Amino acid sequence: MFKICPNCGAHNLVTANFCVKCGTNLADVAVAQEQADTASHTAPAEKPATSSASQSAAPISAAKEAVKDETANSVSTTATQSTAANPSQTPHKPATSTATASTNTNTNSGAENSQTVAQTPAAPKQPNPTVEAGKQYAGSYWRYLVDSIKHPAQIDQSYHPYFGFTSLAITIISLALTIALRVSSTLSSLPGGVANIVLSTFIKLFVMVAILAVAIIAIYYLAIRGILGDRRRNFLEFTTAYAFHANWMVFFSLFTLLMQIVGLINVGSAMLLTLLVALSLGLFLLAGPYMLFTAQPTNQFDKIYAYLIASALLFLVFMVVGMLGLSSIISSLYQGINDIGRSFNY
């Protein structure tokens, strides 16, 4: 006699309380005889065995599928890493399609860029910095002239330090051109040698006048700065202030040049032009004493004595420059007259 395990079908002793194979509780299992074992318990034994095999096969199949999935994932990951590490092993067809797509994208982008460039208007031409600076300088200088004409005795602001030399240059060049045009029209019938002598004489006279103008400003500058101790301005600023008080000479000289160019100079107009030149020269000579007596001295030296010292220096300068310049001019004229006499003797 024995006990058949209802779970696994194993044969156990009659006295067994648990299955020796699977450990199932056998307390309620009836004792079977050996003769009826094969006939009566074949089917029940096979059924639990089949059920147990199915139940044990299911976890095994699931485990196998998990192992397959993990293996597939591992293989895929390894392939991806290998492809990233060795780009040369990448299949050629996807690379070709990618390159083609990139080329198409670049082509489209280039076409769009060309259309954008074609549609974008051309940038405006940048102005020339030199021209703009010249325009700004001319505008500022014009305001300087207007202010000096309205109030020639009062300077309310500071101006560009080169405005003074600009006024002197315009005045001297305008007068020089006026005289040159007048002389050239007068000497047009004279021989070439005489015309050359007159031209060289005119150039020497022009240089002498320019040197005297700068010397006058320099002497008054030294008297105000060195003797009176007024150090508010440097030489360029002092020249600009000096010309501010005498800027009428700029308009007079330009008016004279215009009259000569138009051809309106006759006996009456010559007298008018001479008067204008005399007024310009007078304003220029009076600007120095005016600046000296309106200076702000920092010592106790009297302004009258400073003016006398400046006048004495001016006298010396005029003598030296005049003697040198006039002697050169006279020698040129004398040489020209001798050349003309020789030409007539021949």
Kinemage of the C-alpha trace (Angstrom):
@kinemage 1
@onewidth
@group {chain A} dominant
@subgroup {mainchain}
@vectorlist {calphas} color= white
{ca met a 1} P 0.000 0.000 0.000
{ca phe a 2} L 1.194 3.602 -0.670
{ca lys a 3} L 0.126 7.209 -1.013
{ca ile a 4} L 0.121 8.850 -4.436
{ca cys a 5} L 1.012 12.586 -4.405
{ca pro a 6} L -1.804 14.522 -6.052
{ca asn a 7} L 0.736 17.142 -7.273
{ca cys a 8} L 3.577 15.209 -8.852
{ca gly a 9} L 2.239 11.616 -8.799
{ca ala a 10} L 5.085 10.271 -6.745
{ca his a 11} L 4.572 7.113 -4.654
{ca asn a 12} L 5.048 7.625 -0.913
{ca leu a 13} L 4.881 5.387 2.147
{ca val a 14} L 1.623 4.985 3.955
{ca thr a 15} L 3.040 6.733 6.981
{ca ala a 16} L 4.371 9.763 4.982
{ca asn a 17} L 2.670 13.077 5.760
{ca phe a 18} L 4.493 15.021 2.959
{ca cys a 19} L 5.595 14.083 -0.533
{ca val a 20} L 9.265 13.167 -0.655
{ca lys a 21} L 9.549 14.706 -4.142
{ca cys a 22} L 7.656 17.974 -4.141
{ca gly a 23} L 6.723 18.341 -0.447
{ca thr a 24} L 2.937 18.356 -0.931
{ca asn a 25} L 0.842 17.701 2.198
{ca leu a 26} L -0.347 14.062 2.120
{ca ala a 27} L -2.412 14.015 5.357
{ca asp a 28} L -5.734 13.864 3.546
{ca val a 29} L -4.576 11.588 0.785
{ca ala a 30} L -6.127 8.104 0.886
{ca val a 31} L -4.015 4.979 0.849
{ca ala a 32} L -4.101 3.177 -2.479
{ca gln a 33} L -3.448 -0.438 -3.241
{ca glu a 34} L -0.713 -1.573 -5.659
{ca gln a 35} L -3.109 -3.478 -7.896
{ca ala a 36} L -5.306 -0.482 -8.581
{ca asp a 37} L -2.374 1.855 -8.985
{ca thr a 38} L -1.949 1.490 -12.692
{ca ala a 39} L -5.619 1.383 -13.616
{ca ser a 40} L -7.119 3.903 -11.257
{ca his a 41} L -4.372 6.517 -10.991
{ca thr a 42} L -2.800 6.646 -14.418
{ca ala a 43} L -4.935 9.495 -15.658
{ca pro a 44} L -4.775 11.591 -12.488
{ca ala a 45} L -1.039 11.040 -12.331
{ca glu a 46} L -0.521 12.080 -15.935
{ca lys a 47} L -2.707 15.152 -15.651
{ca pro a 48} L -0.854 16.715 -12.730
{ca ala a 49} L 2.466 15.810 -14.379
{ca thr a 50} L 1.405 17.559 -17.565
{ca ser a 51} L 0.163 20.569 -15.608
{ca ser a 52} L 3.394 20.711 -13.625
{ca ala a 53} L 5.463 20.453 -16.795
{ca ser a 54} L 3.468 23.278 -18.383
{ca gln a 55} L 3.819 25.390 -15.260
{ca ser a 56} L 7.581 24.775 -15.133
{ca ala a 57} L 7.922 25.282 -18.901
{ca ala a 58} L 6.222 28.709 -18.781
{ca pro a 59} L 8.854 30.306 -16.515
{ca ile a 60} L 11.604 28.728 -18.566
{ca ser a 61} L 10.139 30.120 -21.795
{ca ala a 62} L 9.774 33.555 -20.211
{ca ala a 63} L 13.366 33.393 -18.986
{ca lys a 64} L 14.540 32.367 -22.436
{ca glu a 65} L 12.630 35.229 -24.040
{ca ala a 66} L 14.138 37.686 -21.495
{ca val a 67} L 17.604 36.335 -22.230
{ca lys a 68} L 16.932 36.713 -25.959
{ca asp a 69} L 15.722 40.315 -25.472
{ca glu a 70} L 18.734 41.180 -23.338
{ca thr a 71} L 21.032 39.549 -25.873
{ca ala a 72} L 19.381 41.469 -28.703
{ca asn a 73} L 19.634 44.749 -26.770
{ca ser a 74} L 23.255 44.050 -25.921
{ca val a 75} L 24.039 43.244 -29.545
{ca ser a 76} L 22.236 46.405 -30.710
{ca thr a 77} L 24.063 48.552 -28.169
{ca thr a 78} L 27.387 46.995 -29.112
{ca ala a 79} L 26.695 47.582 -32.784
{ca thr a 80} L 25.761 51.193 -32.139
{ca gln a 81} L 28.902 51.820 -30.109
{ca ser a 82} L 30.999 50.075 -32.719
{ca thr a 83} L 29.454 52.194 -35.444
{ca ala a 84} L 30.122 55.372 -33.450
{ca ala a 85} L 33.694 54.311 -32.746
{ca asn a 86} L 34.372 53.223 -36.361
{ca pro a 87} L 32.486 55.488 -38.763
{ca ser a 88} L 34.154 53.751 -41.693
{ca gln a 89} L 32.140 50.579 -40.958
{ca thr a 90} L 28.827 52.406 -41.378
{ca pro a 91} L 26.780 51.039 -44.273
{ca his a 92} L 27.329 53.019 -47.458
{ca lys a 93} L 23.772 53.391 -48.542
{ca pro a 94} L 22.500 55.361 -45.496
{ca ala a 95} L 25.644 57.528 -45.652
{ca thr a 96} L 24.997 58.246 -49.324
{ca ser a 97} L 21.423 59.213 -48.635
{ca thr a 98} L 22.531 61.402 -45.742
{ca ala a 99} L 25.160 63.091 -47.883
{ca thr a 100} L 22.594 63.578 -50.638
{ca ala a 101} L 20.141 65.088 -48.178
{ca ser a 102} L 22.886 67.357 -46.819
{ca thr a 103} L 23.850 68.406 -50.356
{ca asn a 104} L 20.253 69.170 -51.182
{ca thr a 105} L 19.930 71.137 -47.970
{ca asn a 106} L 23.106 73.120 -48.722
{ca thr a 107} L 21.920 73.734 -52.287
{ca asn a 108} L 18.566 74.970 -51.072
{ca ser a 109} L 20.267 77.075 -48.421
{ca gly a 110} L 22.636 78.549 -51.031
{ca ala a 111} L 19.709 79.361 -53.287
{ca glu a 112} L 17.849 81.007 -50.424
{ca asn a 113} L 20.975 82.976 -49.471
{ca ser a 114} L 21.483 84.126 -53.057
{ca gln a 115} L 17.849 85.208 -53.220
{ca thr a 116} L 18.269 87.038 -49.918
{ca val a 117} L 21.413 88.785 -51.187
{ca ala a 118} L 19.679 89.674 -54.417
{ca gln a 119} L 16.675 91.065 -52.570
{ca thr a 120} L 18.730 92.948 -49.955
{ca pro a 121} L 19.393 96.551 -51.087
{ca ala a 122} L 22.991 97.714 -51.365
{ca ala a 123} L 24.408 99.407 -48.268
{ca pro a 124} L 24.653 103.208 -48.555
{ca lys a 125} L 28.075 104.544 -49.448
{ca gln a 126} L 30.000 105.749 -46.430
{ca pro a 127} L 31.007 109.434 -46.556
{ca asn a 128} L 34.657 110.372 -46.842
{ca pro a 129} L 35.964 111.255 -43.342
{ca thr a 130} L 38.309 113.905 -44.752
{ca val a 131} L 35.495 115.631 -46.643
{ca glu a 132} L 33.213 115.519 -43.612
{ca ala a 133} L 35.953 116.951 -41.394
{ca gly a 134} L 36.545 119.720 -43.948
{ca lys a 135} L 32.850 120.586 -44.038
{ca gln a 136} L 32.691 120.687 -40.254
{ca tyr a 137} L 35.785 122.905 -40.088
{ca ala a 138} L 34.369 125.287 -42.716
{ca gly a 139} L 31.043 125.546 -40.887
{ca ser a 140} L 32.727 126.253 -37.559
{ca tyr a 141} L 35.010 128.835 -39.179
{ca trp a 142} L 32.029 130.605 -40.742
{ca arg a 143} L 30.376 130.911 -37.305
{ca tyr a 144} L 33.691 132.272 -36.019
{ca leu a 145} L 33.667 134.983 -38.732
{ca val a 146} L 30.037 135.903 -38.078
{ca asp a 147} L 30.640 136.205 -34.338
{ca ser a 148} L 33.686 138.401 -34.930
{ca ile a 149} L 31.725 140.727 -37.232
{ca lys a 150} L 28.822 141.073 -34.783
{ca his a 151} L 30.972 141.718 -31.692
{ca pro a 152} L 34.639 142.194 -32.710
{ca ala a 153} L 35.661 143.363 -29.226
{ca gln a 154} L 34.054 140.542 -27.224
{ca ile a 155} L 35.011 136.857 -27.307
{ca asp a 156} L 32.389 134.778 -25.509
{ca gln a 157} L 33.685 131.283 -26.302
{ca ser a 158} L 36.758 129.388 -27.370
{ca tyr a 159} L 37.305 128.530 -31.037
{ca his a 160} L 39.487 126.173 -33.000
{ca pro a 161} L 43.144 127.160 -32.496
{ca tyr a 162} L 43.838 127.263 -36.252
{ca phe a 163} L 41.091 129.762 -37.113
{ca gly a 164} L 43.468 132.687 -36.607
{ca phe a 165} L 46.029 131.393 -39.104
{ca thr a 166} L 43.157 130.584 -41.485
{ca ser a 167} L 42.049 134.244 -41.415
{ca leu a 168} L 45.613 135.448 -41.972
{ca ala a 169} L 46.115 133.030 -44.866
{ca ile a 170} L 42.851 134.051 -46.565
{ca thr a 171} L 43.674 137.763 -46.217
{ca ile a 172} L 47.258 137.539 -47.450
{ca ile a 173} L 46.486 135.175 -50.348
{ca ser a 174} L 43.486 137.247 -51.473
{ca leu a 175} L 45.491 140.471 -51.513
{ca ala a 176} L 48.400 138.748 -53.223
{ca leu a 177} L 46.154 137.339 -55.948
{ca thr a 178} L 44.558 140.757 -56.429
{ca ile a 179} L 47.919 142.439 -56.912
{ca ala a 180} L 49.196 139.609 -59.126
{ca leu a 181} L 46.200 139.802 -61.432
{ca arg a 182} L 46.505 143.565 -61.631
{ca val a 183} L 50.231 143.459 -62.357
{ca ser a 184} L 49.917 140.697 -64.945
{ca ser a 185} L 47.316 142.684 -66.875
{ca thr a 186} L 49.526 145.781 -66.752
{ca leu a 187} L 52.740 144.014 -67.774
{ca ser a 188} L 51.231 141.883 -70.492
{ca ser a 189} L 52.800 144.134 -73.184
{ca leu a 190} L 56.291 144.123 -71.602
{ca pro a 191} L 59.106 141.715 -72.544
{ca gly a 192} L 59.246 138.319 -70.816
{ca gly a 193} L 62.331 139.202 -68.790
{ca val a 194} L 60.640 142.233 -67.250
{ca ala a 195} L 57.542 140.197 -66.417
{ca asn a 196} L 59.676 137.589 -64.646
{ca ile a 197} L 61.411 140.290 -62.616
{ca val a 198} L 58.081 141.780 -61.566
{ca leu a 199} L 56.796 138.320 -60.612
{ca ser a 200} L 59.830 137.535 -58.448
{ca thr a 201} L 59.536 140.977 -56.819
{ca phe a 202} L 55.899 140.332 -56.041
{ca ile a 203} L 56.712 136.955 -54.437
{ca lys a 204} L 59.378 138.552 -52.236
{ca leu a 205} L 56.960 141.275 -51.184
{ca phe a 206} L 54.314 138.670 -50.354
{ca val a 207} L 56.728 136.700 -48.154
{ca met a 208} L 57.835 139.866 -46.400
{ca val a 209} L 54.248 140.865 -45.559
{ca ala a 210} L 53.499 137.365 -44.207
{ca ile a 211} L 56.596 137.457 -41.983
{ca leu a 212} L 55.663 140.889 -40.642
{ca ala a 213} L 52.100 139.758 -39.834
{ca val a 214} L 53.317 136.762 -37.831
{ca ala a 215} L 56.009 138.892 -36.144
{ca ile a 216} L 53.432 141.444 -34.955
{ca ile a 217} L 51.287 138.747 -33.355
{ca ala a 218} L 54.331 137.073 -31.771
{ca ile a 219} L 55.594 140.341 -30.213
{ca tyr a 220} L 52.246 141.134 -28.601
{ca tyr a 221} L 51.980 137.541 -27.407
{ca leu a 222} L 55.387 137.781 -25.703
{ca ala a 223} L 54.488 141.145 -24.166
{ca ile a 224} L 51.198 139.887 -22.712
{ca arg a 225} L 52.444 136.477 -21.587
{ca gly a 226} L 56.047 137.272 -20.640
{ca ile a 227} L 55.815 140.832 -19.328
{ca leu a 228} L 52.267 141.009 -17.917
{ca gly a 229} L 52.046 137.329 -16.936
{ca asp a 230} L 48.682 136.604 -18.620
{ca arg a 231} L 49.090 132.901 -19.472
{ca arg a 232} L 45.498 132.004 -20.329
{ca arg a 233} L 46.247 131.252 -23.989
{ca asn a 234} L 48.980 129.529 -25.944
{ca phe a 235} L 50.281 131.003 -29.195
{ca leu a 236} L 47.680 129.360 -31.470
{ca glu a 237} L 44.799 130.416 -29.243
{ca phe a 238} L 46.271 133.913 -28.975
{ca thr a 239} L 46.473 134.137 -32.786
{ca thr a 240} L 42.825 133.080 -33.087
{ca ala a 241} L 41.786 135.761 -30.585
{ca tyr a 242} L 43.976 138.346 -32.343
{ca ala a 243} L 42.382 137.647 -35.727
{ca phe a 244} L 38.917 137.689 -34.105
{ca his a 245} L 39.308 141.428 -33.452
{ca ala a 246} L 40.446 142.102 -37.052
{ca asn a 247} L 38.353 139.672 -39.107
{ca trp a 248} L 36.907 142.509 -41.178
{ca met a 249} L 40.168 142.248 -43.140
{ca val a 250} L 39.035 138.840 -44.452
{ca phe a 251} L 35.893 140.310 -46.032
{ca phe a 252} L 37.746 143.368 -47.363
{ca ser a 253} L 40.436 141.249 -49.039
{ca leu a 254} L 37.887 138.865 -50.578
{ca phe a 255} L 35.836 141.799 -51.856
{ca thr a 256} L 38.958 143.290 -53.451
{ca leu a 257} L 39.797 140.000 -55.161
{ca leu a 258} L 36.242 139.670 -56.463
{ca met a 259} L 36.385 143.194 -57.921
{ca gln a 260} L 39.631 142.347 -59.709
{ca ile a 261} L 38.276 139.067 -61.126
{ca val a 262} L 35.091 140.693 -62.413
{ca gly a 263} L 37.105 143.541 -63.905
{ca leu a 264} L 35.428 146.424 -62.096
{ca ile a 265} L 38.641 148.061 -60.941
{ca asn a 266} L 39.051 151.555 -62.402
{ca val a 267} L 40.190 154.895 -61.030
{ca gly a 268} L 37.240 155.259 -58.674
{ca ser a 269} L 37.184 151.627 -57.586
{ca ala a 270} L 40.950 151.690 -57.058
{ca met a 271} L 40.491 154.447 -54.509
{ca leu a 272} L 37.771 152.415 -52.783
{ca leu a 273} L 39.955 149.330 -52.701
{ca thr a 274} L 42.856 151.333 -51.301
{ca leu a 275} L 40.562 152.590 -48.531
{ca leu a 276} L 39.433 149.033 -47.744
{ca val a 277} L 43.022 147.777 -47.601
{ca ala a 278} L 43.971 150.666 -45.292
{ca leu a 279} L 41.035 149.845 -42.972
{ca ser a 280} L 42.070 146.190 -42.892
{ca leu a 281} L 45.638 147.107 -42.048
{ca gly a 282} L 44.450 149.527 -39.365
{ca leu a 283} L 42.227 146.886 -37.712
{ca phe a 284} L 45.118 144.428 -37.716
{ca leu a 285} L 47.503 146.916 -36.108
{ca leu a 286} L 44.930 148.012 -33.489
{ca ala a 287} L 44.094 144.443 -32.421
{ca gly a 288} L 47.470 144.063 -30.677
{ca pro a 289} L 47.223 147.124 -28.366
{ca tyr a 290} L 43.568 146.279 -27.612
{ca met a 291} L 44.508 142.769 -26.448
{ca leu a 292} L 47.406 144.145 -24.409
{ca phe a 293} L 45.262 146.669 -22.528
{ca thr a 294} L 42.454 144.139 -21.921
{ca ala a 295} L 44.817 141.449 -20.629
{ca gln a 296} L 44.637 140.116 -17.081
{ca pro a 297} L 48.157 140.599 -15.663
{ca thr a 298} L 49.381 138.500 -12.759
{ca asn a 299} L 52.127 140.935 -11.696
{ca gln a 300} L 52.422 144.637 -10.946
{ca phe a 301} L 54.020 145.610 -14.223
{ca asp a 302} L 52.185 148.551 -15.802
{ca lys a 303} L 50.470 147.979 -19.163
{ca ile a 304} L 51.762 151.268 -20.588
{ca tyr a 305} L 55.351 150.128 -20.187
{ca ala a 306} L 54.492 146.775 -21.708
{ca tyr a 307} L 53.008 148.584 -24.708
{ca leu a 308} L 56.128 150.744 -25.100
{ca ile a 309} L 58.356 147.666 -25.019
{ca ala a 310} L 56.187 145.937 -27.607
{ca ser a 311} L 56.262 149.017 -29.844
{ca ala a 312} L 60.061 149.205 -29.638
{ca leu a 313} L 60.336 145.522 -30.605
{ca leu a 314} L 57.958 146.074 -33.512
{ca phe a 315} L 60.070 148.970 -34.747
{ca leu a 316} L 63.182 146.814 -34.726
{ca val a 317} L 61.460 143.983 -36.552
{ca phe a 318} L 60.109 146.322 -39.209
{ca met a 319} L 63.533 147.784 -39.758
{ca val a 320} L 65.279 144.406 -40.074
{ca val a 321} L 62.664 142.777 -42.289
{ca gly a 322} L 62.153 145.929 -44.320
{ca met a 323} L 65.842 146.431 -44.926
{ca leu a 324} L 66.444 142.839 -45.913
{ca gly a 325} L 63.321 142.581 -48.008
{ca leu a 326} L 63.592 145.960 -49.681
{ca ser a 327} L 67.271 145.487 -50.435
{ca ser a 328} L 66.471 142.169 -52.137
{ca ile a 329} L 63.617 143.755 -54.077
{ca ile a 330} L 65.707 146.755 -55.135
{ca ser a 331} L 68.560 144.534 -56.271
{ca ser a 332} L 66.142 142.475 -58.381
{ca leu a 333} L 64.700 145.602 -59.971
{ca tyr a 334} L 68.172 146.987 -60.647
{ca gln a 335} L 69.208 143.733 -62.302
{ca gly a 336} L 66.061 143.803 -64.420
{ca ile a 337} L 66.670 147.363 -65.556
{ca asn a 338} L 70.223 146.478 -66.575
{ca asp a 339} L 68.977 143.505 -68.574
{ca ile a 340} L 66.475 145.720 -70.343
{ca gly a 341} L 69.211 148.292 -71.144
{ca arg a 342} L 71.478 145.623 -72.588
{ca ser a 343} L 68.663 144.334 -74.769
{ca phe a 344} L 68.102 147.813 -76.220
{ca asn a 345} L 71.859 148.319 -76.863
{ca tyr a 346} L 71.958 145.150 -78.889
